[in-house]
Amino acid sequence: MAEEYSTRPLFRNGAGSAAVILGIIALVCAFVPFIGDFVAVPTGVAAVVCGWVGVSRDEKGLATNGREAMIGAALGGAAVFVAYAATIV
């Protein structure tokens, strides 16, 4: 008897999950003086990029966490804004 393999697609949710984690880290570090500027900006940019990738995968049907990816991108963008606003003021 032949073995039957599952034809269920494997979802690629890693980018969306990474976006949320990086966005949270970036937003928390954005409020820390001195060190926050060096951590928040690169981490925030990485969150935006991962969120963008996650949303595009969700639109193609390759992932199931598009909302999570969008939230991560928004958190990353907010962190970059806070870091730049704190630098200017």
KACORWO-V787222 format. One record per pair of residues at least 6 apart in sequence whose ideal C-beta (glycine too) atoms are under 7 Angstrom apart, sorted by the first residue. I is the first residue (numbers start at 1). J is the second residue. Records with the same first field share a line. If there is no record, write none. Layout:
BEGIN
I: J / J
END
This chain:
BEGIN
11: 62 / 63 / 64
12: 57 / 62 / 63
13: 63 / 64 / 65
15: 50 / 53 / 54 / 57 / 69
16: 54 / 63 / 65 / 66 / 68 / 69 / 72
17: 65 / 68
18: 50
19: 47 / 50 / 51 / 54 / 69 / 72 / 73 / 76
20: 68 / 71 / 72
22: 43 / 46 / 47 / 50 / 72 / 76
23: 47 / 72 / 75 / 76 / 79
24: 75
25: 43
26: 40 / 43 / 44 / 47 / 75 / 76 / 79
27: 75 / 78 / 79
29: 36 / 39 / 40 / 43
30: 36 / 40 / 79 / 82 / 83
31: 82
36: 83
37: 83 / 87
40: 79 / 83
41: 80 / 83
44: 76 / 77 / 79 / 80 / 83
45: 76 / 80
47: 72 / 73 / 75 / 76
48: 73 / 76 / 77
50: 72
51: 69 / 70 / 72 / 73 / 76
52: 73
54: 63 / 65 / 66 / 69
55: 66 / 69 / 70
57: 63
58: 64 / 65 / 66 / 69
END
